[in-house]
C-alpha cells in the first residue's frame, strides 16, 4: 500500500473534521462547545494551508521555517481534538484517528 504524502494526510484530516462538524447545529450549542468546534474547524483549515506552503517551499531554509510552523499548528490542532473529545463533542474513535494523523504528520514534517 502506497504511503500518503503529508499534504494528502492533512487533506484527509481536514475532510474528516468537516464531516464531523456537519453533524452539529453549531449555532444551537452552548458558547464553550461552539468555540471548541469553531477552533477545530479553523485550525484544520489553517494547518492544511500551512502544509501546502511547506510542500511548495523552494529552499531548504524556507522549508525548515514552514516545518516549525506546521509542527506548532499540529500541536495546537491535536490539543483541540483532545479538548473536543473531552467535552464529548466527538467520539473516542474519532479522537484516536484524528490524533494519530496529527502525530504522524508531526513525525513526517
Beta strands, then each sheet from edge to edge (+ up, - down):
end
